[in-house]
Amino acid sequence: MDGALDVILDVVDRAETSLCKMTTVRIDEGFPSSVFLAGLEARGIHHVARLRANPTLDRLAELHMNRPAAPEGRLHCKARLWRDDGV
């Protein structure tokens, strides 16, 4: 992971120079080390990171992880019609 922060900071700088005024960085679970996150925070870069598996958080979130049964008529229960006539 050496150099990952430098690469991300370079990409953010280039994006904010030519594409946008503010960036948000999405980080996979292998990257959120304290040094990496401190580097982003020192520059004021917004970020969201996936955390590694955590049994305590998993247990707390368990009640909220199941989607309720789909009521009749929800879009994903019906067949979709895809038209290819330019409409």
mmCIF file as gemmi writes it, N, C-alpha and C atoms, coordinates in Angstrom:
data_model
loop_
_atom_site.group_PDB
_atom_site.id
_atom_site.type_symbol
_atom_site.label_atom_id
_atom_site.label_alt_id
_atom_site.label_comp_id
_atom_site.label_asym_id
_atom_site.label_entity_id
_atom_site.label_seq_id
_atom_site.pdbx_PDB_ins_code
_atom_site.Cartn_x
_atom_site.Cartn_y
_atom_site.Cartn_z
_atom_site.occupancy
_atom_site.B_iso_or_equiv
_atom_site.pdbx_formal_charge
_atom_site.auth_seq_id
_atom_site.auth_asym_id
_atom_site.pdbx_PDB_model_num
ATOM 1 N N . MET Axp A 1 ? 0.812 -1.191 0 1 0 ? 1 A 1
ATOM 2 C CA . MET Axp A 1 ? 0 0 0 1 0 ? 1 A 1
ATOM 3 C C . MET Axp A 1 ? 0.861 1.263 0 1 0 ? 1 A 1
ATOM 4 N N . ASP Axp A 2 ? 2.166 1.08 0.006 1 0 ? 2 A 1
ATOM 5 C CA . ASP Axp A 2 ? 3.049 2.23 -0.04 1 0 ? 2 A 1
ATOM 6 C C . ASP Axp A 2 ? 2.766 3.05 -1.287 1 0 ? 2 A 1
ATOM 7 N N . GLY Axp A 3 ? 2.618 4.319 -1.114 1 0 ? 3 A 1
ATOM 8 C CA . GLY Axp A 3 ? 2.376 5.204 -2.241 1 0 ? 3 A 1
ATOM 9 C C . GLY Axp A 3 ? 0.916 5.378 -2.607 1 0 ? 3 A 1
ATOM 10 N N . ALA Axp A 4 ? 0.019 4.604 -2.014 1 0 ? 4 A 1
ATOM 11 C CA . ALA Axp A 4 ? -1.401 4.703 -2.366 1 0 ? 4 A 1
ATOM 12 C C . ALA Axp A 4 ? -1.941 6.097 -2.062 1 0 ? 4 A 1
ATOM 13 N N . LEU Axp A 5 ? -1.558 6.663 -0.934 1 0 ? 5 A 1
ATOM 14 C CA . LEU Axp A 5 ? -2.032 8.002 -0.582 1 0 ? 5 A 1
ATOM 15 C C . LEU Axp A 5 ? -1.551 9.02 -1.604 1 0 ? 5 A 1
ATOM 16 N N . ASP Axp A 6 ? -0.284 8.91 -2.015 1 0 ? 6 A 1
ATOM 17 C CA . ASP Axp A 6 ? 0.245 9.846 -3.014 1 0 ? 6 A 1
ATOM 18 C C . ASP Axp A 6 ? -0.522 9.749 -4.325 1 0 ? 6 A 1
ATOM 19 N N . VAL Axp A 7 ? -0.842 8.53 -4.741 1 0 ? 7 A 1
ATOM 20 C CA . VAL Axp A 7 ? -1.602 8.337 -5.986 1 0 ? 7 A 1
ATOM 21 C C . VAL Axp A 7 ? -2.987 8.958 -5.866 1 0 ? 7 A 1
ATOM 22 N N . ILE Axp A 8 ? -3.677 8.686 -4.763 1 0 ? 8 A 1
ATOM 23 C CA . ILE Axp A 8 ? -5.033 9.219 -4.572 1 0 ? 8 A 1
ATOM 24 C C . ILE Axp A 8 ? -5.013 10.747 -4.523 1 0 ? 8 A 1
ATOM 25 N N . LEU Axp A 9 ? -4.046 11.32 -3.805 1 0 ? 9 A 1
ATOM 26 C CA . LEU Axp A 9 ? -3.954 12.782 -3.721 1 0 ? 9 A 1
ATOM 27 C C . LEU Axp A 9 ? -3.695 13.394 -5.093 1 0 ? 9 A 1
ATOM 28 N N . ASP Axp A 10 ? -2.865 12.738 -5.91 1 0 ? 10 A 1
ATOM 29 C CA . ASP Axp A 10 ? -2.614 13.224 -7.265 1 0 ? 10 A 1
ATOM 30 C C . ASP Axp A 10 ? -3.886 13.176 -8.112 1 0 ? 10 A 1
ATOM 31 N N . VAL Axp A 11 ? -4.623 12.075 -8.023 1 0 ? 11 A 1
ATOM 32 C CA . VAL Axp A 11 ? -5.875 11.949 -8.789 1 0 ? 11 A 1
ATOM 33 C C . VAL Axp A 11 ? -6.882 13.01 -8.338 1 0 ? 11 A 1
ATOM 34 N N . VAL Axp A 12 ? -6.994 13.221 -7.034 1 0 ? 12 A 1
ATOM 35 C CA . VAL Axp A 12 ? -7.924 14.241 -6.514 1 0 ? 12 A 1
ATOM 36 C C . VAL Axp A 12 ? -7.514 15.619 -7.012 1 0 ? 12 A 1
ATOM 37 N N . ASP Axp A 13 ? -6.23 15.935 -6.955 1 0 ? 13 A 1
ATOM 38 C CA . ASP Axp A 13 ? -5.757 17.242 -7.432 1 0 ? 13 A 1
ATOM 39 C C . ASP Axp A 13 ? -6.088 17.453 -8.9 1 0 ? 13 A 1
ATOM 40 N N . ARG Axp A 14 ? -5.835 16.431 -9.726 1 0 ? 14 A 1
ATOM 41 C CA . ARG Axp A 14 ? -6.139 16.558 -11.158 1 0 ? 14 A 1
ATOM 42 C C . ARG Axp A 14 ? -7.637 16.679 -11.407 1 0 ? 14 A 1
ATOM 43 N N . ALA Axp A 15 ? -8.445 15.928 -10.672 1 0 ? 15 A 1
ATOM 44 C CA . ALA Axp A 15 ? -9.904 15.992 -10.844 1 0 ? 15 A 1
ATOM 45 C C . ALA Axp A 15 ? -10.426 17.367 -10.451 1 0 ? 15 A 1
ATOM 46 N N . GLU Axp A 16 ? -9.935 17.899 -9.343 1 0 ? 16 A 1
ATOM 47 C CA . GLU Axp A 16 ? -10.426 19.197 -8.875 1 0 ? 16 A 1
ATOM 48 C C . GLU Axp A 16 ? -9.905 20.34 -9.737 1 0 ? 16 A 1
ATOM 49 N N . THR Axp A 17 ? -8.837 20.125 -10.472 1 0 ? 17 A 1
ATOM 50 C CA . THR Axp A 17 ? -8.323 21.141 -11.381 1 0 ? 17 A 1
ATOM 51 C C . THR Axp A 17 ? -9.122 21.186 -12.675 1 0 ? 17 A 1
ATOM 52 N N . SER Axp A 18 ? -9.52 20.017 -13.169 1 0 ? 18 A 1
ATOM 53 C CA . SER Axp A 18 ? -10.139 19.989 -14.491 1 0 ? 18 A 1
ATOM 54 C C . SER Axp A 18 ? -11.587 19.522 -14.541 1 0 ? 18 A 1
ATOM 55 N N . LEU Axp A 19 ? -12.08 18.841 -13.507 1 0 ? 19 A 1
ATOM 56 C CA . LEU Axp A 19 ? -13.423 18.256 -13.599 1 0 ? 19 A 1
ATOM 57 C C . LEU Axp A 19 ? -14.439 18.802 -12.604 1 0 ? 19 A 1
ATOM 58 N N . CYS Axp A 20 ? -14.024 19.047 -11.386 1 0 ? 20 A 1
ATOM 59 C CA . CYS Axp A 20 ? -14.991 19.373 -10.347 1 0 ? 20 A 1
ATOM 60 C C . CYS Axp A 20 ? -14.347 20.228 -9.261 1 0 ? 20 A 1
ATOM 61 N N . LYS Axp A 21 ? -15.166 20.779 -8.394 1 0 ? 21 A 1
ATOM 62 C CA . LYS Axp A 21 ? -14.663 21.609 -7.306 1 0 ? 21 A 1
ATOM 63 C C . LYS Axp A 21 ? -14.373 20.796 -6.052 1 0 ? 21 A 1
ATOM 64 N N . MET Axp A 22 ? -15.069 19.688 -5.878 1 0 ? 22 A 1
ATOM 65 C CA . MET Axp A 22 ? -14.892 18.877 -4.688 1 0 ? 22 A 1
ATOM 66 C C . MET Axp A 22 ? -15.038 17.403 -5.064 1 0 ? 22 A 1
ATOM 67 N N . THR Axp A 23 ? -14.186 16.573 -4.512 1 0 ? 23 A 1
ATOM 68 C CA . THR Axp A 23 ? -14.251 15.144 -4.791 1 0 ? 23 A 1
ATOM 69 C C . THR Axp A 23 ? -14.589 14.377 -3.524 1 0 ? 23 A 1
ATOM 70 N N . THR Axp A 24 ? -15.104 13.195 -3.723 1 0 ? 24 A 1
ATOM 71 C CA . THR Axp A 24 ? -15.307 12.249 -2.637 1 0 ? 24 A 1
ATOM 72 C C . THR Axp A 24 ? -14.612 10.958 -3.05 1 0 ? 24 A 1
ATOM 73 N N . VAL Axp A 25 ? -13.813 10.417 -2.164 1 0 ? 25 A 1
ATOM 74 C CA . VAL Axp A 25 ? -13.053 9.208 -2.457 1 0 ? 25 A 1
ATOM 75 C C . VAL Axp A 25 ? -13.743 8.021 -1.803 1 0 ? 25 A 1
ATOM 76 N N . ARG Axp A 26 ? -13.946 6.961 -2.59 1 0 ? 26 A 1
ATOM 77 C CA . ARG Axp A 26 ? -14.496 5.709 -2.071 1 0 ? 26 A 1
ATOM 78 C C . ARG Axp A 26 ? -13.339 4.745 -1.91 1 0 ? 26 A 1
ATOM 79 N N . ILE Axp A 27 ? -13.211 4.168 -0.734 1 0 ? 27 A 1
ATOM 80 C CA . ILE Axp A 27 ? -12.058 3.346 -0.408 1 0 ? 27 A 1
ATOM 81 C C . ILE Axp A 27 ? -12.51 1.914 -0.118 1 0 ? 27 A 1
ATOM 82 N N . ASP Axp A 28 ? -11.831 0.949 -0.731 1 0 ? 28 A 1
ATOM 83 C CA . ASP Axp A 28 ? -12.129 -0.452 -0.472 1 0 ? 28 A 1
ATOM 84 C C . ASP Axp A 28 ? -11.574 -0.855 0.891 1 0 ? 28 A 1
ATOM 85 N N . GLU Axp A 29 ? -11.974 -1.991 1.383 1 0 ? 29 A 1
ATOM 86 C CA . GLU Axp A 29 ? -11.641 -2.388 2.752 1 0 ? 29 A 1
ATOM 87 C C . GLU Axp A 29 ? -10.152 -2.573 3.015 1 0 ? 29 A 1
ATOM 88 N N . GLY Axp A 30 ? -9.336 -2.73 2.001 1 0 ? 30 A 1
ATOM 89 C CA . GLY Axp A 30 ? -7.914 -2.919 2.218 1 0 ? 30 A 1
ATOM 90 C C . GLY Axp A 30 ? -7.15 -1.635 2.471 1 0 ? 30 A 1
ATOM 91 N N . PHE Axp A 31 ? -7.761 -0.474 2.237 1 0 ? 31 A 1
ATOM 92 C CA . PHE Axp A 31 ? -7.047 0.79 2.298 1 0 ? 31 A 1
ATOM 93 C C . PHE Axp A 31 ? -7.223 1.63 3.555 1 0 ? 31 A 1
ATOM 94 N N . PRO Axp A 32 ? -8.277 1.512 4.306 1 0 ? 32 A 1
ATOM 95 C CA . PRO Axp A 32 ? -8.463 2.502 5.38 1 0 ? 32 A 1
ATOM 96 C C . PRO Axp A 32 ? -7.528 2.319 6.578 1 0 ? 32 A 1
ATOM 97 N N . SER Axp A 33 ? -6.222 2.494 6.341 1 0 ? 33 A 1
ATOM 98 C CA . SER Axp A 33 ? -5.283 2.5 7.46 1 0 ? 33 A 1
ATOM 99 C C . SER Axp A 33 ? -5.344 3.88 8.116 1 0 ? 33 A 1
ATOM 100 N N . SER Axp A 34 ? -4.842 3.979 9.316 1 0 ? 34 A 1
ATOM 101 C CA . SER Axp A 34 ? -4.89 5.267 10.012 1 0 ? 34 A 1
ATOM 102 C C . SER Axp A 34 ? -4.058 6.319 9.285 1 0 ? 34 A 1
ATOM 103 N N . VAL Axp A 35 ? -2.932 5.932 8.705 1 0 ? 35 A 1
ATOM 104 C CA . VAL Axp A 35 ? -2.09 6.887 7.966 1 0 ? 35 A 1
ATOM 105 C C . VAL Axp A 35 ? -2.811 7.37 6.712 1 0 ? 35 A 1
ATOM 106 N N . PHE Axp A 36 ? -3.428 6.451 5.988 1 0 ? 36 A 1
ATOM 107 C CA . PHE Axp A 36 ? -4.141 6.792 4.757 1 0 ? 36 A 1
ATOM 108 C C . PHE Axp A 36 ? -5.299 7.738 5.057 1 0 ? 36 A 1
ATOM 109 N N . LEU Axp A 37 ? -6.114 7.389 6.039 1 0 ? 37 A 1
ATOM 110 C CA . LEU Axp A 37 ? -7.259 8.225 6.391 1 0 ? 37 A 1
ATOM 111 C C . LEU Axp A 37 ? -6.813 9.58 6.93 1 0 ? 37 A 1
ATOM 112 N N . ALA Axp A 38 ? -5.742 9.613 7.729 1 0 ? 38 A 1
ATOM 113 C CA . ALA Axp A 38 ? -5.233 10.881 8.251 1 0 ? 38 A 1
ATOM 114 C C . ALA Axp A 38 ? -4.774 11.785 7.112 1 0 ? 38 A 1
ATOM 115 N N . GLY Axp A 39 ? -4.169 11.189 6.079 1 0 ? 39 A 1
ATOM 116 C CA . GLY Axp A 39 ? -3.741 11.975 4.925 1 0 ? 39 A 1
ATOM 117 C C . GLY Axp A 39 ? -4.906 12.605 4.19 1 0 ? 39 A 1
ATOM 118 N N . LEU Axp A 40 ? -5.989 11.853 4.021 1 0 ? 40 A 1
ATOM 119 C CA . LEU Axp A 40 ? -7.189 12.412 3.375 1 0 ? 40 A 1
ATOM 120 C C . LEU Axp A 40 ? -7.802 13.508 4.24 1 0 ? 40 A 1
ATOM 121 N N . GLU Axp A 41 ? -7.901 13.249 5.533 1 0 ? 41 A 1
ATOM 122 C CA . GLU Axp A 41 ? -8.508 14.22 6.438 1 0 ? 41 A 1
ATOM 123 C C . GLU Axp A 41 ? -7.681 15.498 6.533 1 0 ? 41 A 1
ATOM 124 N N . ALA Axp A 42 ? -6.352 15.375 6.486 1 0 ? 42 A 1
ATOM 125 C CA . ALA Axp A 42 ? -5.495 16.557 6.541 1 0 ? 42 A 1
ATOM 126 C C . ALA Axp A 42 ? -5.725 17.472 5.349 1 0 ? 42 A 1
ATOM 127 N N . ARG Axp A 43 ? -6.103 16.892 4.206 1 0 ? 43 A 1
ATOM 128 C CA . ARG Axp A 43 ? -6.386 17.676 3.008 1 0 ? 43 A 1
ATOM 129 C C . ARG Axp A 43 ? -7.851 18.069 2.901 1 0 ? 43 A 1
ATOM 130 N N . GLY Axp A 44 ? -8.689 17.624 3.837 1 0 ? 44 A 1
ATOM 131 C CA . GLY Axp A 44 ? -10.112 17.943 3.798 1 0 ? 44 A 1
ATOM 132 C C . GLY Axp A 44 ? -10.859 17.207 2.707 1 0 ? 44 A 1
ATOM 133 N N . ILE Axp A 45 ? -10.368 16.045 2.322 1 0 ? 45 A 1
ATOM 134 C CA . ILE Axp A 45 ? -10.99 15.259 1.255 1 0 ? 45 A 1
ATOM 135 C C . ILE Axp A 45 ? -12.068 14.369 1.861 1 0 ? 45 A 1
ATOM 136 N N . HIS Axp A 46 ? -13.283 14.513 1.374 1 0 ? 46 A 1
ATOM 137 C CA . HIS Axp A 46 ? -14.389 13.682 1.826 1 0 ? 46 A 1
ATOM 138 C C . HIS Axp A 46 ? -14.141 12.255 1.357 1 0 ? 46 A 1
ATOM 139 N N . HIS Axp A 47 ? -14.486 11.298 2.208 1 0 ? 47 A 1
ATOM 140 C CA . HIS Axp A 47 ? -14.248 9.905 1.854 1 0 ? 47 A 1
ATOM 141 C C . HIS Axp A 47 ? -15.236 8.993 2.559 1 0 ? 47 A 1
ATOM 142 N N . VAL Axp A 48 ? -15.433 7.843 1.945 1 0 ? 48 A 1
ATOM 143 C CA . VAL Axp A 48 ? -16.236 6.783 2.545 1 0 ? 48 A 1
ATOM 144 C C . VAL Axp A 48 ? -15.445 5.493 2.344 1 0 ? 48 A 1
ATOM 145 N N . ALA Axp A 49 ? -15.354 4.701 3.407 1 0 ? 49 A 1
ATOM 146 C CA . ALA Axp A 49 ? -14.535 3.493 3.341 1 0 ? 49 A 1
ATOM 147 C C . ALA Axp A 49 ? -15.334 2.287 3.798 1 0 ? 49 A 1
ATOM 148 N N . ARG Axp A 50 ? -15.098 1.187 3.126 1 0 ? 50 A 1
ATOM 149 C CA . ARG Axp A 50 ? -15.676 -0.076 3.56 1 0 ? 50 A 1
ATOM 150 C C . ARG Axp A 50 ? -14.781 -0.62 4.664 1 0 ? 50 A 1
ATOM 151 N N . LEU Axp A 51 ? -15.369 -1.05 5.742 1 0 ? 51 A 1
ATOM 152 C CA . LEU Axp A 51 ? -14.603 -1.589 6.857 1 0 ? 51 A 1
ATOM 153 C C . LEU Axp A 51 ? -14.466 -3.093 6.728 1 0 ? 51 A 1
ATOM 154 N N . ARG Axp A 52 ? -13.412 -3.624 7.282 1 0 ? 52 A 1
ATOM 155 C CA . ARG Axp A 52 ? -13.243 -5.079 7.311 1 0 ? 52 A 1
ATOM 156 C C . ARG Axp A 52 ? -14.312 -5.678 8.212 1 0 ? 52 A 1
ATOM 157 N N . ALA Axp A 53 ? -14.538 -6.951 8.077 1 0 ? 53 A 1
ATOM 158 C CA . ALA Axp A 53 ? -15.55 -7.631 8.882 1 0 ? 53 A 1
ATOM 159 C C . ALA Axp A 53 ? -15.316 -7.354 10.368 1 0 ? 53 A 1
ATOM 160 N N . ASN Axp A 54 ? -16.407 -7.033 11.045 1 0 ? 54 A 1
ATOM 161 C CA . ASN Axp A 54 ? -16.331 -6.718 12.464 1 0 ? 54 A 1
ATOM 162 C C . ASN Axp A 54 ? -17.51 -7.41 13.135 1 0 ? 54 A 1
ATOM 163 N N . PRO Axp A 55 ? -17.27 -8.467 13.893 1 0 ? 55 A 1
ATOM 164 C CA . PRO Axp A 55 ? -18.368 -9.238 14.49 1 0 ? 55 A 1
ATOM 165 C C . PRO Axp A 55 ? -19.305 -8.391 15.357 1 0 ? 55 A 1
ATOM 166 N N . THR Axp A 56 ? -18.777 -7.418 16.071 1 0 ? 56 A 1
ATOM 167 C CA . THR Axp A 56 ? -19.621 -6.57 16.918 1 0 ? 56 A 1
ATOM 168 C C . THR Axp A 56 ? -20.569 -5.738 16.073 1 0 ? 56 A 1
ATOM 169 N N . LEU Axp A 57 ? -20.038 -5.082 15.02 1 0 ? 57 A 1
ATOM 170 C CA . LEU Axp A 57 ? -20.9 -4.288 14.147 1 0 ? 57 A 1
ATOM 171 C C . LEU Axp A 57 ? -21.888 -5.172 13.398 1 0 ? 57 A 1
ATOM 172 N N . ASP Axp A 58 ? -21.436 -6.356 12.964 1 0 ? 58 A 1
ATOM 173 C CA . ASP Axp A 58 ? -22.331 -7.281 12.27 1 0 ? 58 A 1
ATOM 174 C C . ASP Axp A 58 ? -23.517 -7.655 13.155 1 0 ? 58 A 1
ATOM 175 N N . ARG Axp A 59 ? -23.248 -7.922 14.419 1 0 ? 59 A 1
ATOM 176 C CA . ARG Axp A 59 ? -24.322 -8.292 15.349 1 0 ? 59 A 1
ATOM 177 C C . ARG Axp A 59 ? -25.296 -7.133 15.54 1 0 ? 59 A 1
ATOM 178 N N . LEU Axp A 60 ? -24.793 -5.903 15.66 1 0 ? 60 A 1
ATOM 179 C CA . LEU Axp A 60 ? -25.66 -4.742 15.843 1 0 ? 60 A 1
ATOM 180 C C . LEU Axp A 60 ? -26.498 -4.453 14.594 1 0 ? 60 A 1
ATOM 181 N N . ALA Axp A 61 ? -25.927 -4.72 13.42 1 0 ? 61 A 1
ATOM 182 C CA . ALA Axp A 61 ? -26.62 -4.41 12.171 1 0 ? 61 A 1
ATOM 183 C C . ALA Axp A 61 ? -27.567 -5.517 11.721 1 0 ? 61 A 1
ATOM 184 N N . GLU Axp A 62 ? -27.482 -6.686 12.33 1 0 ? 62 A 1
ATOM 185 C CA . GLU Axp A 62 ? -28.229 -7.856 11.872 1 0 ? 62 A 1
ATOM 186 C C . GLU Axp A 62 ? -29.729 -7.588 11.722 1 0 ? 62 A 1
ATOM 187 N N . LEU Axp A 63 ? -30.323 -6.845 12.643 1 0 ? 63 A 1
ATOM 188 C CA . LEU Axp A 63 ? -31.764 -6.555 12.574 1 0 ? 63 A 1
ATOM 189 C C . LEU Axp A 63 ? -32.125 -5.732 11.344 1 0 ? 63 A 1
ATOM 190 N N . HIS Axp A 64 ? -31.182 -4.995 10.804 1 0 ? 64 A 1
ATOM 191 C CA . HIS Axp A 64 ? -31.464 -4.077 9.697 1 0 ? 64 A 1
ATOM 192 C C . HIS Axp A 64 ? -31.013 -4.612 8.343 1 0 ? 64 A 1
ATOM 193 N N . MET Axp A 65 ? -30.52 -5.824 8.294 1 0 ? 65 A 1
ATOM 194 C CA . MET Axp A 65 ? -29.939 -6.355 7.067 1 0 ? 65 A 1
ATOM 195 C C . MET Axp A 65 ? -30.925 -7.078 6.158 1 0 ? 65 A 1
ATOM 196 N N . ASN Axp A 66 ? -32.104 -7.374 6.62 1 0 ? 66 A 1
ATOM 197 C CA . ASN Axp A 66 ? -33.086 -8.083 5.807 1 0 ? 66 A 1
ATOM 198 C C . ASN Axp A 66 ? -34.098 -7.107 5.233 1 0 ? 66 A 1
ATOM 199 N N . ARG Axp A 67 ? -34.294 -7.188 3.935 1 0 ? 67 A 1
ATOM 200 C CA . ARG Axp A 67 ? -35.288 -6.351 3.271 1 0 ? 67 A 1
ATOM 201 C C . ARG Axp A 67 ? -36.659 -6.985 3.476 1 0 ? 67 A 1
ATOM 202 N N . PRO Axp A 68 ? -37.664 -6.184 3.783 1 0 ? 68 A 1
ATOM 203 C CA . PRO Axp A 68 ? -38.999 -6.753 3.964 1 0 ? 68 A 1
ATOM 204 C C . PRO Axp A 68 ? -39.508 -7.402 2.67 1 0 ? 68 A 1
ATOM 205 N N . ALA Axp A 69 ? -40.427 -8.323 2.818 1 0 ? 69 A 1
ATOM 206 C CA . ALA Axp A 69 ? -40.994 -8.995 1.65 1 0 ? 69 A 1
ATOM 207 C C . ALA Axp A 69 ? -41.597 -7.976 0.703 1 0 ? 69 A 1
ATOM 208 N N . ALA Axp A 70 ? -41.445 -8.236 -0.587 1 0 ? 70 A 1
ATOM 209 C CA . ALA Axp A 70 ? -41.957 -7.318 -1.608 1 0 ? 70 A 1
ATOM 210 C C . ALA Axp A 70 ? -43.476 -7.412 -1.682 1 0 ? 70 A 1
ATOM 211 N N . PRO Axp A 71 ? -44.158 -6.28 -1.583 1 0 ? 71 A 1
ATOM 212 C CA . PRO Axp A 71 ? -45.614 -6.307 -1.755 1 0 ? 71 A 1
ATOM 213 C C . PRO Axp A 71 ? -45.969 -6.591 -3.211 1 0 ? 71 A 1
ATOM 214 N N . GLU Axp A 72 ? -47.136 -7.083 -3.416 1 0 ? 72 A 1
ATOM 215 C CA . GLU Axp A 72 ? -47.596 -7.369 -4.777 1 0 ? 72 A 1
ATOM 216 C C . GLU Axp A 72 ? -47.551 -6.082 -5.593 1 0 ? 72 A 1
ATOM 217 N N . GLY Axp A 73 ? -47.026 -6.169 -6.791 1 0 ? 73 A 1
ATOM 218 C CA . GLY Axp A 73 ? -47.008 -5.006 -7.667 1 0 ? 73 A 1
ATOM 219 C C . GLY Axp A 73 ? -45.712 -4.219 -7.633 1 0 ? 73 A 1
ATOM 220 N N . ARG Axp A 74 ? -44.774 -4.567 -6.754 1 0 ? 74 A 1
ATOM 221 C CA . ARG Axp A 74 ? -43.484 -3.864 -6.762 1 0 ? 74 A 1
ATOM 222 C C . ARG Axp A 74 ? -42.83 -4.121 -8.12 1 0 ? 74 A 1
ATOM 223 N N . LEU Axp A 75 ? -42.159 -3.127 -8.633 1 0 ? 75 A 1
ATOM 224 C CA . LEU Axp A 75 ? -41.631 -3.202 -9.992 1 0 ? 75 A 1
ATOM 225 C C . LEU Axp A 75 ? -40.811 -4.453 -10.273 1 0 ? 75 A 1
ATOM 226 N N . HIS Axp A 76 ? -39.984 -4.884 -9.354 1 0 ? 76 A 1
ATOM 227 C CA . HIS Axp A 76 ? -39.148 -6.037 -9.66 1 0 ? 76 A 1
ATOM 228 C C . HIS Axp A 76 ? -39.94 -7.334 -9.727 1 0 ? 76 A 1
ATOM 229 N N . CYS Axp A 77 ? -41.206 -7.312 -9.327 1 0 ? 77 A 1
ATOM 230 C CA . CYS Axp A 77 ? -42.037 -8.502 -9.41 1 0 ? 77 A 1
ATOM 231 C C . CYS Axp A 77 ? -42.694 -8.641 -10.775 1 0 ? 77 A 1
ATOM 232 N N . LYS Axp A 78 ? -42.725 -7.564 -11.535 1 0 ? 78 A 1
ATOM 233 C CA . LYS Axp A 78 ? -43.374 -7.587 -12.842 1 0 ? 78 A 1
ATOM 234 C C . LYS Axp A 78 ? -42.331 -7.759 -13.942 1 0 ? 78 A 1
ATOM 235 N N . ALA Axp A 79 ? -42.753 -8.33 -15.037 1 0 ? 79 A 1
ATOM 236 C CA . ALA Axp A 79 ? -41.878 -8.446 -16.199 1 0 ? 79 A 1
ATOM 237 C C . ALA Axp A 79 ? -41.623 -7.058 -16.774 1 0 ? 79 A 1
ATOM 238 N N . ARG Axp A 80 ? -40.431 -6.868 -17.306 1 0 ? 80 A 1
ATOM 239 C CA . ARG Axp A 80 ? -40.094 -5.582 -17.919 1 0 ? 80 A 1
ATOM 240 C C . ARG Axp A 80 ? -40.124 -5.736 -19.431 1 0 ? 80 A 1
ATOM 241 N N . LEU Axp A 81 ? -40.562 -4.686 -20.075 1 0 ? 81 A 1
ATOM 242 C CA . LEU Axp A 81 ? -40.607 -4.662 -21.527 1 0 ? 81 A 1
ATOM 243 C C . LEU Axp A 81 ? -39.593 -3.647 -22.017 1 0 ? 81 A 1
ATOM 244 N N . TRP Axp A 82 ? -38.616 -4.099 -22.78 1 0 ? 82 A 1
ATOM 245 C CA . TRP Axp A 82 ? -37.595 -3.219 -23.326 1 0 ? 82 A 1
ATOM 246 C C . TRP Axp A 82 ? -37.92 -2.999 -24.791 1 0 ? 82 A 1
ATOM 247 N N . ARG Axp A 83 ? -38.058 -1.749 -25.175 1 0 ? 83 A 1
ATOM 248 C CA . ARG Axp A 83 ? -38.402 -1.404 -26.555 1 0 ? 83 A 1
ATOM 249 C C . ARG Axp A 83 ? -37.162 -0.968 -27.292 1 0 ? 83 A 1
ATOM 250 N N . ASP Axp A 84 ? -37.073 -1.357 -28.519 1 0 ? 84 A 1
ATOM 251 C CA . ASP Axp A 84 ? -35.932 -0.988 -29.344 1 0 ? 84 A 1
ATOM 252 C C . ASP Axp A 84 ? -36.407 -0.303 -30.611 1 0 ? 84 A 1
ATOM 253 N N . ASP Axp A 85 ? -37.367 0.616 -30.447 1 0 ? 85 A 1
ATOM 254 C CA . ASP Axp A 85 ? -37.901 1.307 -31.615 1 0 ? 85 A 1
ATOM 255 C C . ASP Axp A 85 ? -37.653 2.815 -31.533 1 0 ? 85 A 1
ATOM 256 N N . GLY Axp A 86 ? -36.685 3.217 -30.732 1 0 ? 86 A 1
ATOM 257 C CA . GLY Axp A 86 ? -36.317 4.62 -30.648 1 0 ? 86 A 1
ATOM 258 C C . GLY Axp A 86 ? -37.213 5.47 -29.775 1 0 ? 86 A 1
ATOM 259 N N . VAL Axp A 87 ? -38.18 4.872 -29.107 1 0 ? 87 A 1
ATOM 260 C CA . VAL Axp A 87 ? -39.095 5.631 -28.259 1 0 ? 87 A 1
ATOM 261 C C . VAL Axp A 87 ? -38.54 5.71 -26.867 1 0 ? 87 A 1
